[in-house]
Amino acid sequence: MNIRKNNFISWLLILALLSMGLSDPYNFHVSAVDEDDTPSTIIVDSNGTSEYTSIQKAINSAKTGDTIRILPGEYHENIQIDKGITILGSGPENTVIIGEYQKIVDISSSWVNISGLTITGEYEPNSRYTGLSTDEVDHTDIQNINFTDLNVGIYIRGSNNSIRNNEFFNTSDGIIITYSKSDTIMNNKINSKNNGIKLGRSESISLYNNKFIECGMIIHGSSPIYWTSHSIDKTNTIDNKPIYYFKNIIGGEIPMDGGEIILANCSKVAIENRSVKKTQGIVIGFSNNITLRNITFAENKNCIQIQNSEDNSIMANRLINNINGLISIANSYNNTIERNNISMNLGSGITIDNSHNNTIINNTFIENYYNQIYLVASNYNFVKNNILSQNNYTYINTHMSYYNQIINNTMNSSGHSSINIYNCISETLKYNRLNSGGIQLYAYPPETEKFWTSHIIENNTVNGKPIIYWKNITAGKVPLGAGQVILANCSRVIIEDQNCSNATLGILIGISNNITIQNNICNSNMYGISLYNSDSNYLINNTCNFNIDSAIQITSSDSNRIYDNSIYSPIPKYSFLYITNSRSNVLYNNRLISSGISVGGDLLDLETHIIAPNNTVNNKPIYYWTSVFDNAIPPGAGQIFLINCSNVTVENQNCSNISYSLNIKLSKNIKIINNSFNSSYYGILIDGSSYCYIYNNIISNNYIGISLSGSEKNIIKHNNISNNIRGGISIYNSNNNKIVENIISYNSEYGLSIDSRNTNNLIYHNNFISNKLQAKDKRTNSYWHYYGEGNYWSDYNGSDIGGYGGIPGDNIGDTSVPHLGLDPYPYISPSGWLLPIENQSKESNYPDADDDTLDSVEERTHDDSNFMWYGLIILICIIIVILILFLRARGRAKRVAHTKKRSVKKKKVKVSPD
């Protein structure tokens, strides 16, 4: 009897377990394992007609040698291929993989075949997506795939791989081959913004019949074999013009019809008297005594690139209206760039990288967008007698370089271009004439004395007035009439009554102390007055208006007194008073109009400053509160800082037309209610703070409306966040925040942006209306719904028809979800959560959606239909329990009856014979 009973219970338990397995609430499927290794074919269909709707799940269940066929549809996923299988799409026009983060297809196994797809990124075109990537794998075959809207189409590291019959469109770089050998690239069509193909440190790569459209190829590598071992024939074309690849030749003529010319280990070759248009230009590696003369370069991605080469001459060429990489020299020596006209280009004019003893002389640069001449890690170069005009950024930029000579150059600009000397030693600047420019010294760390004092800077002018460079001076007064003043390692110097305007930087102080800067005018510069690693100085009664970046900048500088200065800016983004990584500075009675104060650093820095309320912005007081508890900001504030505060209320304020309206750092329990933060750089900036309650504010026409950085458990509720220049809400490295019931509309770049380093943020019941990009979420663990209720999206075009667990008529869309790959329960009407539901209400099924607690919320990862399975499982379990209890009770009753029966029998046996 006991055996039968136990068997019966065991069968019931098995039945319950089988029911639980059949329910499969997470849609996991386990394929049966074949007893042999015969390859099989697995079908994937996004519409659910096949066993798998996910490519990755099919890959996980496959074994080496299997084929995965993907039916037409869109597949929003990244896939990792870790076994030698074949993946076949239904053609690029029908089968689309839309990646959610970098490395959309990541191959980590050899002998993979993949074809018949389109691979693209989900959110922003060209934002760090790589379409297909391999790392040290061999024998990968990639064919008949379209790569579009990516940073890199294919990245290959390995050997004996094949890339054929693919198309690349709107990628920054089409194919990158690095540390590879014996790969074959053929019959591809490539239209990329930068390089079509990049070969880096690779050997024996074969290229045949590739068609480049307005792009080409580039070779990198520090050994000749990386340049000379390839097979690149004339069947490769750029806009139907052949690529000429010459290696190991001495002298000779270069054909005139080339789309690109590559010289590898060549010498004494002259390329002259031609026009190079809409190509990749000329690429030279490990070659010497090459002459490029009288060539016109126009509308090219790159013009001249020279690597590991010496004694070459680039003379009398015209580079007009090109994109980037105009003249680029790397790891090369003793080259001469002379009498070239470099004008109206988007990139840098001349870039010298880790190259020495080169001469740049008598060139003309006009209206280029970026650096005119850029020297990085390059020494003993000679830059002389060049004319540089009307560029937007820097005339001459030297970075981590030594002993370069910059002499007798003329620099005219309508902007604020300059000579930048960044972490350099012993640079010589003489007789340079700058108009609307200047000289900038940068040092990092800023206290490194040799970066400030080792230079020779003399007889230079800005706007016809002398640039004063004093180093190692103790006591003195700067002569009147300076166009720019630079002090390096000085003390007790007075800078007074100067007019240092319309330059790059008016007054620059580095590693200097007890300097008095008073009654000066520093208007219309890039920077007005800057202090680096300079302590105990006095800035008194200076006027700094219309500066583009900072009016007064204090960096790594302590105990300075900043009194009675005037700052005005027509644009709140610019010209503010900026203090960072500094301590114990005192600000008193400074007057700021359409500007503001910005303070950065750690808590020890921030708490030491004294910023009195008599500092004003737009004639309203600036409140800089540190370690204030249980208080409220007085009415009429112009700008507000809360540092290490708690239980502070900011209510009914109008802080507008400034740099930062409200800045909260390292604080908690801050209430921000019924305020207007408009037309500023940041409306609300919250950094390292928690439990802030942001309710019912108007935040519009700022650069960024609300920014959360390193903050958690804050609530942003019922605000109107609109028409901000960049975005409405930005969340960076912040967790467990709640964003609910806001109107987020008409923001120029995005409504809400969540960076990848965020978890458990909860976003629901918001109206996203006509933002350029409604939302972007770099695949965090944030949740865009709460118990089946999401947000309204003005661009959602689905229908509320029920199905898939949805309820028709509940104002929640049931098709085309999740919207933007984010929201599985989008509302079809603005504020749809407030509208009556025509049919059955969901309200009773969920916790209170208006509860303002900040507990972590787990994402609802299953359909409503799964509740039926859970109910069945629970019912079976209840039946089992009842049966067990019934059988146990029945057995107990039988045992009691049996015991009584035996007791009666015993009594009968003991009856006396009497």
N, C-alpha and C positions, 0 to 999 in steps of 0.2 A: 504493500500500500504506500509506504513512504517513498519507494523508488518511483512509482507511478506519479505520485503527487509532485515530487521534485522534477521529474521530466516535464510535467505539464507547466510548471512555473518557468522552467528553463526555456521552453518553446515560446512562452509569452514574452520573456525578456528578449529573446532573439527577434521576435516580431517587432518589438518596440525599437530595438536598435536598427533594424532594417528600415522602419518608418523614418527614423531620424536621418539615416543615410539618404533615403529617397527625397527627403525635403530639400537638401542641398541649398540652404539659403544664400550661400555666397557663389553659387553657380560654378563650383569646382567640378571638374569631370576627370575621371581617371580612366585612361584607355587600358584595355586588357593587354597584357604583355604576351607577345607571340612567343611560342616555344622555340622558333628558329629565328634566324637573322634576316629573313626575307624582307627587303625594303617594302614599305607600304606608303600609300598616299593619304594624306590628311586634308580635309576640306575645311576652309574657314569662310564664313559668310557673316558679314556685319548685320544682316537682316534676321539672323537667328534660324535660318532654315537648315543649317548644318550643325554638327556637333559642337563646333567652336565658333564663337563670335570674336575671339581675341587671337591675334597672331601669336602673341607671346605664350599664351596657354597651349596653343598647338605646338610651338617649339618645345616647350617644357615636356610635353608628352611624347615627342618624337624621339627616334633613335637614329644613330648614325646611318646615313644612306637613305633615309626617308625623304619623301617629297611632300611639301606643303603647298597646296593650290589655294590661292586667295581669290574668291569671287568678287565681282565688282562692288564697290562701296568705298566709304571713307572710314579709316581706322585711326582713331585718335589715341595713339600710344607710341612709346619708344620700345624698341625690341632689342634683345641681346641674344646673339646666336653663338652658342658655346659648343656646337657639335657640327660635324661635317654633313650638312643636309642641303637640299635644293629647295628654294622658295620661288614659286612661279606666280606672278600676278596675272591679271586678266587684261594686261595692256596698260601703258601709262595713262591713257585717257579714261580708263575705267576704274583703276585701283589706286587709291591715294592713301599714303601713310602721312599723317599730320602729327609731327613730333611735338612733345610738350616741354622738352628741355634739351640741353646740348647732347650730341651723339644720338641722333634719332635711330639709326641702325648701327649697332656696335657689334662687330664680329671679333670673337676671341678664339676661333678655331680655324684650322686650315681646311681646305677642300670644301669651301662653301660656294654654292652657285646661287645667284639671285638675279631675277630679271622681271620685266613686265610691270613696273610700278612707276608712280610719281612719289617723290619724297620731298616734303616741304615743312616749314615751321608753322606753329599754330598761331603765335601772337604777332610779334613785330618782325617784319622782314629784316634779314641780315643781323639779327641780334644774337650772335654767338652760337647759332645753330650749326652743327656739322651734319650733313645729310647721312653719310656712311663713313664709318671709321674702322680701321683694322690696326692692330698693334702686334707686330712680330708674328704674323701668320702668313702662310704660303698658299699658293694655288687657289686663290679666290677668283671667281669669275663673275664680273659685274657687267651686265649688258642690258640694253633696251630699258633704261631707267631715265626718267626726267627728274632733274634736280632743280628746284626753283625756290626763290626767296630764302636763301641761306647765306651764312657767312662763308662756309666752305662746303663745296659739294661733296667731294671725296677726299678723305685723308688716308693715305696708305703707308704702312710701315711693315715691310716684309719682302718676300721674294717670289718670283715666278707667278705674279698675279696678272690678271687680264682685265682691262677696262675697255669696253668696245660698244659702239653703237648707242651711246648715251647722249642726252642733251642737257645742257646747263644754261639756265636763264636766271638773270638777276641774282647771281651769287657774287660775293666779293672776290673770292678765289674759286676757280672751278675745281682743279685737281691739285693736291699737294702730295708729292712723293718724297719721303724722307727716310734716310738710312735703309734704303731698299736696293734690290739687285735683280736684274733680269726680268723686270716687269714689261708688259706690252700694253701700249695705249694706242688704240686705232679706231678710226671711223666715228669719232665723237664730234659733236657740234657744241661749241662753247662760246657763250656770250656772257662775260663776267665784267664786273666793274673795275677790278684791278688786274690780276693775272689770270690767264686761262689755265696755265700749267706751271707749277713751281717744282723744280727738281733740286732737292737739298741733300747733299752728302750721299748721293746715290750713284750706283754704277750700272752700266750696261742696260740702260732703259731704251726701249725701242718705241719710236713714235712714227706712225704711218697714217696718212690720209685723215688727219684731224683738221676740222674747219673752225678757225677762230674768227669771231665777229667783234671787231673793235677791241681786241685784246690779243695777248700773245703769251710767250713763255719766258721764264727766267731760270737761270741756273745759279746755285749757291754751293760753296764747298771750299775747304781750305787745302785741298790736295788736287794736283792736276788730273788725277784719274776721275774725279767727280765731274770734270769738264770734258774730257776727251774720250771717254769710253762709250758714249751713247751712239745710237743709230737714229738720226733725225734726217729724213730725206725731204725732197722738194714737194712731195705730195701733201705735206702739212702746209696750210695756207692761212693767211690773214686777209680777210676781205678779198679772197680769190688771188692774192699775191703770195708767191712762195716764201717760205722761211729758208734762208740760207745759213747752213751750219758748216763752218769751216774749222778744221782742227789740224794743228801741226803743220801749218804752211808758213813759208817765208816769202814775202813779197806777193805780187800778183794783183789782179784786178777783181773788184767785187761787182757783180751785175747790178744794173740800175733798177730792176723791177722788184726788188725784195720787199716783202711785207715786214720782215725782221731779219737782222743780220747778227749772227752769233760767231764770235771769234774765240777759239779756245787754243791756247798755247801757240799763238801766232806771233810773227814779228815783221816789222818793216812793211806793213800794209797801209795803204792810203785810201781813205774813203772821202771823196771830194765831190763838190759841184753837183748836188742833187737835192731833191725834195723828198722828205720822209713824212707822210701824212697818214693818220689813222692807223698806226702800227704800234708795235711794242718798241720800236726804235732800234738802237744798237747796243748789244751786250758784249762786253769784253772781259775775258778772264785769263789770268796767267799769260798775258801777252805784253810785249814791249815794243817801244818805238812805233806805235800806231799813230797815224795822223788823221784827225777828223777836221776837215776844213771846208768852209763855205757850203754848209748844209743847212737847209731850212727845215725845221721840225715844226709841224702844226697838227693840232687835234690828236695828239698821241696820248696814250696812257703813261708811257715812260719814254724818255728820249735817249739819254746816254747813261749806261751803267758800267762802271769799271771796277773790277775786283782783282786783288792780288796781282797788280800790274804796275810797271814802272816806266818812267821816261816817255810817257805819251803826251801828245800835244792836241789840245782842243782849241781851235783858233777860228775867229771870224765866222762863227755860226749864228744863226737866228733861231731862237726858240720862242715861238709865239703861240699863245692860246692852247697850251697843253694842260694836262691834269696833274700828274705828280712825278717824282723821280726825274726831274729835269736833267741835272747833271749830278750823278751820285758816284762817289769814289770811296771804296772801302778797302782797307788793308793794302794800300798802295802808296808809292813814294815817288817823289821827284816828277810829278806831272805838272803840266802848265796849262792853265785855263786863261786865255787871253783874247781880248777884243770881241767877246761874244755879246749879243743883244738878247737879253732874257726878259720877256715882257708879257704881261697879261696872262699869267699862268696861275693855276689854282694851288699848286704845291710849292715846296721850297725851291729856290733858284739853284743853289749849289749846296750839296751836302758832302762834307768830308768826315768820314767815320774811321777812327783808328788808323789814320793815315798821316804821314809826316813829310815835311820838307816840300810841300806843294806850293805853287805860286798862283795866286788869283789876282790878275792885274788888268786894269784898263777895260773892265767889263761895264756894261750898262744894264741896270735892272729897273724896270718901270712897271708899276701897278701889278705886282705879284701879290698873291693873297697871304702867303705865310712867310717863313723866314727867307730872307734874300740869300744870306750866306750862313751856313750852320756848320760849326766845327765841334765835333764831339770826340773826346778822348784822342785828340790829335795835337801834335806838338810841332813847333818850329815851322809853322806855315807863315806865308807872307801874303798879306791882303793889302793892296795898295792901289791908289788912284782909280777906284771904282766910283761910279755914280749910281746911287740907289734912290729911287723916287716913288712916292705914292703907294707904298705897300701898307697892308693893314696891321701887320704884327711887328716883327723884329727885323731891323736892318741886318745886324751881324750878331750871331748868338754863339758864344763859346762856352762849352760845357765840359768840365773836368779835363781841361787842356792846359798845357804849359808852354810858355815862351813863344807864343804867337805874336806877330807884329801887325798891328792894324793902323795904317799910316795914310794920311792925306786923302781920305775918302770923303765924298760929298753926299749928304743924306737929306733929301727933301721929302716931306710927308705931310699929307693933310690929316693924318691920324696922330698917334703918339708912339711912333716906332723908335727904337733905341739900339744901343749896343749893350747886350746883356753879357755879363761876366759871372758865370755860375760855378762855384767851387773850382776856380782856376788859380794858378800860381804864376806870377811874373809875366803877366801879359803887358804888352806895350801899346798904349793908345796915344798917338801924337797927331796934331794938326788935322783932326777930323772936324768937319763942319756939319752940325746937325740943325735942322730946321724942324720945329715941333717935335723934337726928340729928346734924347738925353742918354746918360750912362747909368746902368743899374748894376750894382754889385750884389750878388747873392752868396751866402755862405751857410752851409749846413754841416754840422751844427753851427749856429750863428756865432759862437764864441771862438771859432777857429781863426786865430789872428792872421795867419799867413794868407788866408783867402781875402782879407781886407787890406793888408798893408804891403804886400809884396809887389804890387803893380807899379808901373810907370805911366801916369796919366797926366799929360801936360799939353798946354797950348791947344786944347779942344774948345769949341764954342757951341752954344745952343742959342738959336735965334739971334746970333751975332754977339751974344754976351758970354763971358768966360765961364767955363765949368771949373769950379774951385774944388780941388781934391787935396785935402789936408790929411796927413797921416802922422801919428806919433807927436802931435803938437800939444803942449801944455800951456794954457793961457793964451789969449789973443782974441781979436775981433775980426770976423771975416770982412774984407773990404766991400764997400757998397757996389752995386751994379752987377752982381752975379746972376747968371742965368740958371745955374744949378749949384747946390752946395753938397759936397760929400765929405763927411768926417769919419776917419778910421782910427780907432785907438787914440782918441783925444780927450782932454779934460779941460774944464774951466774956459771954454771957448764961448763967445757970444755971437749969435747970428741974429741980426736985428735990422729992421727996416729994408729987407730985401723984397724984390718982386720976382719970384721964381714961378712963372706961369707959362702955360701953353707948352709944356714939356712932358717928358715921361714921368719924371719924379722931381718935385721941387727941392725938398731938403731930405737927405738920407744920412742917418746917424748909425754907425756900427761900432760896437764894443767901446763906447765912449760914455763918460760920466760927468755930471755937473755941467752940462751944456745948457745955456739959456737961449731959447728960441722965442723971440717975442716981436710983436708988431710987424710980422711979415705977411705978405700976400702970396698965397700959393693956389692960384685958380686955374681951372681948365687943364689940369694935368691928368695922367693916369693915376698917380698917387700924389697927394699933397705933401704930407710930412710923414716919414717912416723912421721908427726906432727899432733897432735889432740889438738884443743883448746889451742894452744901455740903461743904466740905472741913475736915479736921483737927478733927473733933468727937469727943466722947467719949460712948459709950453704955455705961453701967456699971450692972450689977445691977438692971436693970429686969425686971418680970414682964409678959409679954405672952401671955396665955392666951385660948383660945376666939375668936380673931379670925377673921373669915370669909375674908379674902383674905390679906394679908401681915401677919405679926406685926411684923417689922422690914423696911423696904424702903429700899434704898440705890440711888439712881438718879443717874447722872452726877455722882457724888461720890467724892472721892479722899481717901486717907490718914486715914480714920476708924478709931478704935479701938473695937472692939465686944467687951466683956469681961463675963463672968459673968452673962449674961442668961439668963432662963428662959422657954421657949416650950413651950406644950402645945396640942394640937389633938385633938379627938375624931375628926376626919376627915382623913386624910393629904393630901387634895387641897388643904387650906387651911392657913393660919396657919404659913407657913414663913418662913425668913430669906432674903430675896431681894436679890441684888446684880446690877445690870446697868449696862453702859456706864460702869464705874467702875474705878479703879486703886488699888493699894497699900493696900487695906483690910486690917486685921489682926483676925482673929477668934480669941479665946482663951478657953477654958474656958466656952463657952456650952453650956447643957443643953437639949436638945430632946427632947420626948416626942411620939410619933405625929406627927412633923413632919419637918423636914429643911431643907437648904440648897439654894438654886437660884442658879446663877451664869451670867450671860450677858454677851456682848460679844465683841470680836475677841481674837486671840491675845495682843496686847500688853496688853489688859486682864486677861485670865485669868491670865497668868503672873506678874502682879505681886502678887496677893493672897497673904497668909500666913494659912492656915487650919490651925491646929495639930491634931494627933490628939487632944488633950485636949478638943476640942469633941465632944460625944457626942449620939447619937440613940438613944433607947431603951436608954440606958446602955452603948452600944457605940461605939467610936471612929469618927470620920469621917475617911476618908483622902482628902485632896486632893493628888493628885500632879501635878506639872507637870514636863515634860522628864525623866521617869524612863525608863531603858532597861534591858532585860534583868533584870527583877525580877518578884516575885510579891506580891500583896496578902497581908498577914499574916492568919491565921485570926481570925474573930470580928468582922469589920467590920460597922458599922451602916449606913454610906452610903459610896459610892465615886465619886470623880471621877478621870478620867484625861485630862489636858490635854497635848497634844503629847508623848505617850508612845509607845514602841514596844517590842515583845517583852515585854509584861507579861501575866502570867497571873492571872485571877480564878477561883478554884476552891474548891468546897465552902463557899461563903458562904451565909448566910441573911440577906438584907437585905429586911426586910418592914415594913409598917405605917409607911411614911415617904412623903415627897413624891416623891423620885426615888431609886430603889434604886441604879442604876448609870448614870452619865452619862459618856459617852466623847466627847471633842471633839478634832478635829484630830490624831488618833492613828492608828497602823497596827500591824498584826500583834499584835492583842490576842486572847488566848485566854480564852473565857468558858465554863467547863466545870463541869457538875454542881452548879449553884447553885439556890437557891430565891429568886425575886423575887416576892413576893406582897403583895396588899392595899396597894399604893402607888399614887401618881398615875401615874407611868411605871415599868414594870418595868425596861426597858433603853431608854435614849435614846442613839442614836448620831448624831453630827452632824459632817459633814465628815471622816469617817474611812474607812479602807480596810483590806482584808485582815483583818478581824476574824472570828474563828471562834467561833460561838455554838452550843454542842453540849450536848445532854442536860440542859437546864435545865427547871425547873418554873416557869412564869410564869402566875400566875392571880390573879383577883380584883383586878386593877389597873384603873385607868381605861383606859389603853392598855398592852398587853403589851410590844410591841417597836415602836420608832419609828426609822426610818432617814430622815435628812434630809441631802441633799447628800453622800451617801456612796456608795462604789462598791467592787465586788469583795469583798464580804463574804459569808460563808456562814452561813446559819441552818439548822441540821440537827438532827433527832432531838430536838426540844423538845416539851414538852407545854404548849400555850398555850390556856388555857381560862377561861371565866367572867369575862372582863374586861368592865368596865362599858360601855365604848364599843367597842373593837375589839381583835382579836388582834395583827395586824401592820399597821403603817401605813408606806407607802413614799412619800416625797416627794422629787422632784428627785434621784433616785438611780439609778445605772446599773450594769449588769453584776453584780448581786447574785444569789446562788443560794439558793433556799428549797426544801429537800428533806427528806422523811421526818419531817415534823412532824405532830403531832396538834393540829389547830386546831378547837376545839369550844366550843359553848355560849357564844359571845361575844355580848353583848347587841345590838350594832348591826351589826357585820360581822366576818367572819373575817380577810380580808386586803383592804386597800385600797391601790390604786396610783394616784397622782395622774398627771395628764396629762404632766408633765415628767419622764418616765422612759423609759429605753431599755434593751433587752437584759437585762432581769431574767429569770431562768429559774426556773420554779415547776413542780415535778413530784414524784411519789411522796409527796404529802401527803394526810392524811385530813382532809377538811372535814366536820365533823359538827355538824348542828343549830345553826349560827350563824343569827341572824335574817336577815342577808344574807350568804350564803356568801363572796362575793367581789365586788369592784367594781374595774374597770379602765377608766379614762377614756381608752380607746383609745390606749394607748402601744404601743411596739414590744417589749413584754415577751412572753415565750413561756410558755404554760401546759402544755407537754409537752416531752419530750426524746426525739427520734428515735422518735416513735410511742408513747410511754408518758406518760400524764398523771397525774391525781390521782383519789382517791376522793372522791365527793360523796354525802352521805347523801340528798340530794333528787333524785339522778339516777334516772330511771325508764325508761331505754332498755334495750335487749337486746343480748346478745352472740351475734348470729346470723350473723356474717360478712357478706359483701357489701361493696360500695364499697371493696374492697381489704382489708377486715378478715378476721381469722382466727377462726372460731367456736371457742369454748372457751378463748380466751386471757385471759379475765377483763376484757377491754376492750370497752366498749360500742360498738356499731356503728350504733345508731339514735339519733335525737334528739340529734344532735351538730352543731356544738360545743355543749357544755353551758354554759348562761349566756352563750352567745356567745363563750366563752373557750377551753374545753378540748375539742379534737377527739378525744381519746383517753381518755375517763373510765373509770376502773375501776368494776366493778359490785360489788366486795367490798372491805371495809376492808383496807388493806395488800395489795391484790390482786397487786402486783408480787412478793410473797413466796410466793404460792400456786402450786402446780404447774399447768402449762398442759396441758389435756386433749389437745389436738391438737398441731400443729406449733408449735415455739417460735420466737419472734422474736429471742431473745437473740443468736443468731449474726449477725443482720443489722445490729446497732447497735454503736457504740463502747461502752466500759464506762460504764454509766449511773451508777456510783458514784464515778467519777473526780472528785475535789474540786478540779479546776482551775477557774479563773474566766475561761476564754477566752470570747469572744462566741460565741453559738450562733445560727446562722441557722435561721429557722423553716422547718419542712417544709411546703411550700406545694402539694404535689401528692399524688395518690393513689398507693398501692402499685401499682396497675394500670399506671401510667406506666412502671414498670421494664421491662415487656414491650416497650414502644415503644423505650425506650433500648437494650435488648438487640438489637432488630431493627436500629436505626440503627448500632450498633457492628458487628454482623455484616456489614451492607452495606459499611461502611467497610473492614472487614478484607478482604472479597472484592475490593473495588476495588484495595486495596493489593497483594493477591496477584496480581491480573490485570495490574496495571501492572508489577510486578516480573517476572512471567512473560513478558510481551510484550517488556520491555526485554531480558531474558536471551535470549529467542528471537531478537530482532533482532541482538543482539551475536554470537550463534553463527553466524547467517547471514552477517554481515559478515566474521567470521573465515574461514568456509568459502570465501566468495567471494574473499577476499584470497589464500588459499592456491591457489585454482584459477587465478587470474590469474598468480600467481608461477610455477606449473608451466608455463603456456603460454609465458611469457616465456623460460623456460629452453629450451624446445623450439625456439623461434625462433632462439636463438643457437648452435645445434649447427653445428660446422665441416663444410665439404664433404668433408674428409678422412675 
